[in-house]
């Protein structure tokens, strides 16, 4: 479980939010409220994909990411430029562990520059801070 100090440390960095279960859940809820949850889902799918060892699994995971997020009219289509989308489309039949890296960086940048500052001003973030502070007070003041 994260501490209040960690929660406050999230402010300057998307990475710390993405690395912590509680903050990731709050950020995901926030993105859902902004109708941009596909960004975090894509980013997480890419992180999982990069850990794939089996080439058979790599092909099936790459196809799933492509059909869910990349191809035109995908159910969770992410906002990437034509060249990036086209490059992935041309190479998806023989995926590598880095085949989504550029698209993942674009989505990370979009979240960091666009969604994240709004998240820090959101009710989801305030609730997260309050939960952390309440948890810490109860730990230090067991009679509460």
GINOR-V359159 format. One record per helix or strand of 3 or more residues. SS is the DSSP state (H for helix, E for strand). FROM is the first residue (numbers start at 0). LEN is the number of residues. Records with the same first field share a line. If there is no record, write none. Layout:
# GINOR-V359159
SS->FROM-LEN  FROM-LEN
This chain:
# GINOR-V359159
H->3-9  13-6  20-13  36-14  54-16  81-13  100-20  122-18
